[in-house]
Amino acid sequence: MHPIVHTIIVGIISYLVLIAIIRLSGKRTLSKWNAFDFVVTIALGSTLSTALVSTQVSLAQSITAFLVIVLLQFAITFSSVRSREVKNLVKSQPTLLLYDGQYRHETLRRERVVEAEVMAAIRENGIADVESVHAVVLETDGTFSVIPQAGSSDSALFGVAGLPARSKAASASIAAQPGASD
């Protein structure tokens, strides 16, 4: 078969199969990216690229590769929901960058975030004063969450790295209540 015809036929079939596999694998496959999701996406793209331009790789091999990548992604996300060790290996922890209007400079350095990025996130939330912000969290997907006001328990901050002890205790007691994780 001529290489261009091969590319067209394999490209169309691979593309349709990849869409079908991703749809069958569920919404988690397309969630906001963390490092693990980025690797899966690159692997899928590389496999599709190889299928399109290589006459040495059969359509069956390409489809098998798609399935292997998506099944591994499913197995790891399935395991991470059930095992704290797997979860910690695959996903990072959200990190507190600003608390009670005060920057956490050591955390900013460690996470390679500059104050200007935190201020931009605060402005995006319509807040004019950094000092009035209760918390800014660097989420596992690299986005910033801005919490304008303190709550009675700060339970949304449970599990955030760098949370001061007084808030950890309040958040932990809320999280431990029956039905709190539903």
C-alpha positions in Angstrom: 0.0 0.0 0.0 1.3 3.5 -0.8 2.5 5.3 2.3 0.1 8.3 1.8 -2.9 6.0 1.5 -1.6 4.1 4.6 -1.4 7.3 6.5 -4.9 8.4 5.5 -6.5 5.0 6.3 -4.6 4.4 9.5 -5.0 8.0 10.6 -8.8 8.0 10.2 -9.3 4.6 11.9 -6.7 5.4 14.7 -8.4 8.7 15.4 -11.9 7.2 15.6 -10.6 4.3 17.8 -8.8 6.7 20.1 -11.9 8.8 20.6 -14.0 5.7 21.3 -11.4 4.4 23.8 -11.2 7.7 25.6 -15.0 8.0 25.7 -15.3 4.5 27.1 -12.6 5.2 29.7 -14.6 7.9 31.4 -14.4 11.5 32.3 -11.3 11.1 34.6 -9.2 10.5 31.5 -9.9 14.1 30.4 -9.8 15.8 33.8 -7.6 18.8 34.5 -4.0 17.8 34.0 -1.5 16.8 36.6 1.9 15.4 35.8 0.5 11.9 35.4 -2.3 13.1 33.0 0.3 15.0 31.0 2.4 11.8 30.6 -0.7 9.8 29.5 -1.6 12.6 27.0 1.9 12.7 25.5 2.0 8.9 25.2 -1.3 8.8 23.4 -0.2 11.6 21.1 3.1 9.9 20.3 1.3 6.6 19.6 -1.1 8.3 17.3 1.8 10.1 15.5 3.6 6.8 15.1 0.5 5.1 13.7 0.0 8.0 11.2 3.5 8.1 9.8 5.1 4.7 10.2 4.4 1.9 7.8 6.3 -0.4 10.1 3.6 -0.3 12.8 0.3 -2.0 12.1 -3.1 -0.6 12.9 -3.6 -3.5 15.3 -0.4 -2.5 17.1 -1.5 1.1 17.3 -4.9 0.2 18.7 -3.3 -2.2 21.2 -0.9 0.6 22.3 -3.9 3.0 22.8 -5.7 0.4 24.9 -2.6 -0.4 27.0 -2.0 3.3 27.8 -5.7 4.0 28.7 -5.9 0.7 30.7 -2.8 1.7 32.6 -4.2 5.1 33.2 -7.5 3.5 34.4 -5.6 1.0 36.7 -3.5 3.7 38.3 -6.4 6.1 38.9 -8.5 3.2 40.2 -5.6 2.3 42.6 -5.0 5.9 43.6 -8.6 6.2 44.8 -8.1 3.1 47.0 -4.5 3.5 48.2 -2.9 6.6 49.8 0.6 5.3 48.7 -0.4 5.1 45.0 -2.2 8.5 45.2 0.9 10.1 46.8 3.1 8.6 44.1 0.9 9.7 41.2 -0.5 13.1 42.4 1.1 16.0 44.2 -0.5 17.6 47.2 -2.2 21.0 47.1 0.1 23.6 48.7 -0.7 26.8 50.7 1.0 29.8 49.2 -0.7 32.6 51.2 -2.5 32.4 54.5 -4.3 35.2 56.4 -2.9 37.8 53.9 0.7 36.7 54.4 2.9 35.1 51.7 4.6 31.8 52.6 7.9 32.7 51.0 9.7 29.4 51.5 6.7 27.6 49.9 6.7 30.1 47.0 10.4 29.4 46.4 10.0 25.6 46.7 7.0 25.6 44.3 8.7 28.1 41.9 5.8 30.6 42.1 6.3 34.3 42.2 4.2 36.8 44.2 3.0 38.3 40.9 1.3 35.0 39.9 -0.5 34.9 43.3 -1.6 38.5 42.9 -2.9 37.8 39.4 -5.0 34.9 40.8 -6.3 37.2 43.5 -7.3 39.9 41.0 -9.0 37.3 38.8 -11.3 36.7 41.8 -12.1 40.4 42.0 -10.2 41.0 45.2 -8.2 44.2 45.5 -6.2 43.6 48.7 -3.9 40.7 49.2 -4.0 41.3 53.0 -7.8 40.6 53.0 -7.4 37.1 51.4 -7.7 34.2 53.7 -5.8 31.7 51.6 -4.3 31.0 48.1 -3.7 27.3 47.3 -1.6 25.9 44.5 -3.7 23.0 43.3 -2.4 19.7 42.0 -3.1 20.7 38.4 -1.1 23.9 38.7 -4.1 26.3 39.1 -4.6 28.7 42.0 -7.6 28.6 44.3 -8.3 31.8 46.1 -10.3 31.6 49.4 -11.4 35.2 50.2 -12.7 34.7 53.7 -12.0 32.3 56.6 -14.7 29.8 57.3 -15.7 28.5 60.7 -13.6 25.3 60.2 -11.5 25.8 57.0 -12.5 22.3 56.1 -11.9 23.0 52.4 -8.2 23.3 53.3 -8.0 19.8 54.7 -5.1 18.0 53.1 -3.4 21.2 51.9 0.4 21.1 52.6 1.6 24.0 54.9 -1.7 24.5 56.7 -1.1 25.9 60.2 -1.7 23.6 63.1 -4.8 25.5 64.4 -6.6 25.1 61.0 -5.4 21.5 60.6 -7.1 20.4 63.8 -10.4 22.2 62.9 -10.3 20.7 59.3 -9.5 17.2 60.6 -12.4 17.2 63.0 -14.8 18.3 60.2 -13.4 15.7 57.8 -13.7 12.9 60.5 -17.4 13.5 60.9 -19.7 10.9 59.4 -20.8 11.9 55.9 -18.1 14.6 55.6 -16.4 12.8 52.7 -19.6 12.0 50.8 
